[in-house]
Amino acid sequence: MTEELEQGYDVVVVGGGAAGLNGALMLARSRRSVAVIDAGQPRNAPAEGIHGLLGHDGLPPAELLARGRAEVRRYGGQVVDGEVVDVARDGAGFTVTLRDGRAVGARRLLVTTGLVDELPEVPGVREHWGRAVVHCPYCHGWEVRDTAIGVLGSGPMSTHQALMFRQLSADVVYFTHTVPPTAEQAEQLTARGIRIVAGEVAGLVDADGTLTGVRLTDGAVVDRETVVVGTRMVARAEFLSGIGLVPVEHPSGAGVHLPVDPTGRTEVAGIWAAGNVTEPSAQVGASAAAGAMAGAMINADLVMAETREAVEQATPVPAT
């Protein structure tokens, strides 16, 4: 059954991951009316557990979100399933429209929609994504330690990934694929004992669901148990284009993001953003912290707006 939305809220949070729920929690605890609208497409859904988050290491992603939803609701916040497709200015606030036709008003907006990992077009990558095919040494490194690791040269951070995963395994191979290393990078890889295999990768080799190797276009197969890829990380923010908020290239060259100031404020007045939609490399803990900061700043912004209104409406005190 679809949960009913009120006509309007102090804050609508678009996206129900760690950033969105933590922002909503801060707002709800500040007695703000808040609704979280979540499309149910978490980036870390394929992962078995969250890692590097103090007190929650190894917790399944779905369980963390379930706990977060319950906490937001405990303080009177709403969490609603739905996909936002448009945001339009409405006076001093916004109208948020969902794909199913529902619309809701918001005085302020917090965007925490995350990103989409665009995977290299290599057969087998998608099938093993989040398990034997990984991208982050901090998210998955311990779990693939001491395995035979192959790093696919597929993005601007690929050689950096190879150096990082070398900390976790003595057996790391760099496949040049579409991003061969520069002379300096090749020197660094070789110095760390990382073998460089030239040539384009044709696909991953699978045996009964288990990754066993990497096949090159010349037919050669290099035995590997883990493959590291560089994804192009694209902010989920198409619904903001009508209000003039468009993602731009991230300084790392790894994708596009929404730029924000240190408090999460975007260039459009009244809209904040937090989490992977602003910083592609942020893990769960950093995303949650950014959401908490943005939530607190939005509450402070509303307090000051309400104070200005109160001052303007106050009856002057007669002189004595």
C-alpha positions in Angstrom: 0.0 0.0 0.0 1.4 3.4 -0.9 2.0 5.6 2.1 0.1 8.9 2.0 2.0 12.2 1.6 1.0 15.4 3.3 0.4 18.5 1.1 3.7 20.1 2.2 6.7 19.7 4.5 9.4 21.8 5.9 11.9 19.6 4.1 11.6 16.9 1.5 14.6 14.5 1.3 15.1 12.9 -2.1 16.9 9.6 -1.5 16.7 7.2 1.4 20.3 6.0 1.8 22.6 6.8 4.7 23.0 10.5 3.8 19.2 11.0 3.4 18.1 9.1 6.4 20.7 10.8 8.7 19.7 14.2 7.4 16.1 13.4 8.0 16.9 12.1 11.5 18.5 15.5 12.4 15.6 17.4 11.0 12.9 15.2 12.6 14.7 15.5 16.0 14.5 19.3 15.5 10.7 19.0 15.2 10.7 19.7 11.5 8.1 18.1 9.3 10.2 15.9 6.9 9.5 13.3 4.3 12.0 11.0 2.7 11.2 9.9 -0.8 13.2 6.8 -1.7 13.3 5.1 -5.1 14.8 1.9 -3.5 18.0 1.7 -5.7 20.9 1.8 -3.2 24.4 1.7 -4.7 25.7 -0.9 -2.3 22.8 -3.3 -2.8 25.0 -6.1 -4.3 27.4 -6.0 -1.3 27.0 -8.5 1.5 27.9 -6.1 4.2 29.0 -2.5 5.0 32.6 -2.1 6.0 34.6 0.6 7.7 31.6 1.9 9.6 32.3 1.9 13.3 29.9 -0.2 15.3 28.3 -1.6 12.2 31.1 -3.3 10.3 29.7 -6.2 8.3 26.1 -5.2 8.7 24.0 -6.0 5.6 23.1 -2.7 3.8 19.4 -3.4 3.8 19.5 -3.8 7.6 21.2 -0.5 8.1 18.5 1.2 6.0 15.7 -0.5 7.9 17.1 0.7 11.2 17.5 4.2 9.8 13.9 4.3 8.5 12.6 3.2 11.9 14.6 5.9 13.7 13.3 8.6 11.4 9.8 7.5 11.9 10.3 7.3 15.7 10.6 11.1 15.6 7.7 11.7 13.4 9.4 11.8 10.0 7.9 10.0 7.0 9.7 7.6 4.7 7.8 7.0 1.4 8.6 4.8 -1.5 8.6 6.6 -4.8 10.8 8.2 -7.5 11.1 11.9 -7.9 11.1 13.0 -11.6 10.8 16.8 -11.3 11.5 19.7 -9.0 10.0 23.1 -9.7 10.2 26.4 -7.8 7.0 27.4 -6.1 7.2 30.8 -4.5 9.9 30.6 -1.8 9.8 26.8 -1.8 9.5 23.9 -4.2 7.0 21.4 -5.7 8.4 17.9 -5.9 6.7 15.6 -8.4 6.9 11.8 -8.3 6.7 9.4 -11.3 3.3 8.1 -10.1 1.8 11.7 -10.4 1.9 12.6 -6.7 3.2 16.0 -5.9 4.3 17.6 -2.6 5.5 21.0 -1.4 8.7 21.6 0.4 10.2 24.7 1.9 13.7 23.2 1.6 15.1 20.3 -0.3 17.9 17.8 0.6 19.1 15.7 -2.4 20.8 12.4 -1.4 20.0 10.3 -4.5 23.6 8.9 -4.8 25.0 7.8 -8.1 25.1 5.1 -10.7 28.2 3.1 -11.3 28.6 2.7 -15.1 30.6 -0.5 -15.4 33.1 -1.3 -18.2 31.5 -3.1 -21.1 33.4 -6.4 -20.5 31.4 -9.7 -20.4 31.2 -11.1 -16.9 31.8 -7.8 -15.0 28.2 -7.1 -14.3 27.5 -10.7 -13.2 30.2 -10.7 -10.6 29.8 -7.0 -9.6 29.9 -6.4 -5.8 31.4 -9.8 -5.1 34.4 -11.0 -7.1 34.4 -7.8 -9.2 35.0 -4.8 -6.9 36.3 -1.2 -7.0 37.1 0.1 -3.5 39.9 -1.2 -1.3 38.2 0.1 1.8 34.8 -1.4 1.0 35.9 -4.8 -0.2 39.7 -5.1 0.3 39.8 -7.2 3.4 37.4 -9.7 1.9 39.6 -10.2 -1.2 42.9 -10.1 0.7 45.6 -12.6 -0.5 43.6 -13.5 -3.6 45.0 -13.3 -7.1 43.8 -9.8 -8.1 43.6 -8.4 -11.6 43.1 -4.6 -12.1 41.3 -3.6 -15.3 42.8 -0.5 -16.9 39.4 1.2 -17.5 39.5 4.6 -15.9 41.7 7.5 -14.7 42.1 5.9 -11.3 43.0 2.4 -12.4 46.8 2.6 -11.7 46.0 4.1 -8.3 43.6 1.2 -7.6 46.4 -1.3 -8.5 48.7 0.4 -6.0 46.1 0.4 -3.3 45.1 -3.3 -3.8 48.8 -4.2 -3.7 48.6 -3.5 0.1 46.1 -6.3 0.3 47.7 -9.0 -1.9 51.1 -9.9 -3.1 49.6 -11.2 -6.4 48.3 -8.2 -8.4 48.3 -7.9 -12.2 47.5 -4.7 -14.1 45.6 -5.3 -17.4 46.2 -2.3 -19.7 42.9 -2.9 -21.5 41.8 0.6 -22.6 44.0 2.6 -20.1 47.7 1.7 -20.4 49.9 3.2 -17.7 52.2 6.1 -18.4 55.9 5.6 -18.2 55.9 6.9 -14.7 52.9 4.8 -13.7 54.5 1.7 -15.2 57.7 2.4 -13.2 55.6 2.6 -10.0 53.6 -0.6 -10.7 56.8 -2.5 -11.5 58.5 -1.3 -8.4 55.7 -2.6 -6.3 55.8 -6.0 -8.0 52.6 -5.5 -10.0 52.9 -7.3 -13.3 51.6 -5.4 -16.4 49.7 -7.5 -19.0 49.3 -5.6 -22.3 46.3 -6.1 -24.5 42.5 -5.6 -24.4 40.4 -7.8 -22.2 37.7 -9.9 -24.0 35.9 -11.1 -20.9 36.0 -12.7 -17.5 36.2 -16.5 -17.1 33.6 -18.2 -15.0 33.4 -21.7 -13.6 30.0 -22.6 -12.1 29.5 -19.0 -10.9 33.0 -18.6 -9.6 35.5 -16.1 -11.2 38.6 -18.0 -12.3 40.4 -15.7 -14.8 40.6 -12.9 -17.3 40.6 -13.7 -21.0 42.4 -11.4 -23.5 41.3 -10.8 -27.1 44.2 -12.9 -28.3 42.7 -15.9 -26.4 45.2 -15.9 -23.5 43.8 -16.5 -20.1 45.3 -15.1 -16.9 44.1 -16.9 -13.7 42.5 -14.4 -11.3 40.1 -14.7 -8.4 39.3 -11.0 -8.0 39.0 -8.3 -10.6 39.1 -4.6 -9.8 37.4 -2.1 -12.1 37.1 1.6 -12.3 33.6 2.7 -12.9 32.3 6.0 -14.2 30.3 7.4 -11.4 27.3 9.4 -12.5 25.2 11.4 -10.0 21.5 10.7 -10.0 20.2 14.2 -10.5 18.4 14.4 -13.8 15.2 15.5 -12.0 16.9 18.8 -11.0 17.6 20.0 -14.5 14.4 22.0 -14.7 15.4 24.1 -11.8 18.9 24.8 -13.2 20.9 22.4 -11.1 23.1 20.2 -13.4 25.9 17.8 -12.4 29.4 18.7 -13.6 32.6 16.7 -14.0 34.2 15.7 -10.7 37.8 16.9 -10.3 39.1 13.3 -10.2 37.8 12.7 -13.7 35.9 9.7 -12.4 32.4 10.9 -13.2 29.9 13.8 -12.6 28.6 15.2 -9.3 26.7 18.1 -7.8 29.1 20.6 -6.3 28.3 21.8 -2.8 29.9 24.0 -0.1 31.2 22.4 3.1 27.7 22.5 4.6 26.1 20.8 1.6 24.5 23.9 0.2 24.2 23.9 -3.6 24.2 26.9 -6.0 20.4 26.9 -6.0 18.9 28.7 -3.0 17.0 26.3 -0.7 18.6 23.1 -2.0 21.2 21.1 -0.2 22.8 17.8 -1.3 24.9 15.2 0.5 26.4 11.7 0.0 27.6 10.1 -3.2 25.6 12.6 -5.4 28.2 15.2 -4.3 31.2 13.0 -3.5 31.5 9.8 -5.5 34.2 8.3 -3.3 32.3 8.8 0.0 31.7 5.6 2.0 28.6 5.0 4.1 30.1 6.7 7.2 31.1 9.8 5.3 27.8 10.0 3.5 25.9 9.7 6.7 28.0 12.5 8.3 27.4 14.7 5.3 23.7 14.1 5.6 23.7 15.0 9.2 25.6 18.2 8.5 23.2 19.2 5.7 20.2 18.4 7.9 21.5 20.6 10.7 22.3 23.4 8.3 18.8 23.3 6.7 17.2 23.5 10.2 19.4 26.5 11.0 18.5 28.1 7.7 14.8 27.7 8.5 15.2 29.0 12.0 16.8 32.2 10.7 14.1 32.6 8.0 11.4 32.2 10.6 13.1 34.7 12.9 13.3 37.3 10.1 9.6 36.7 9.5 8.8 37.1 13.2 10.7 40.3 13.4 9.0 41.7 10.4 5.5 40.8 11.7 6.1 41.9 15.3 4.0 44.8 16.4 6.3 47.8 17.3 6.5 48.5 21.0 5.3 52.1 21.8 7.9 54.4 23.1 7.6 55.3 26.8 
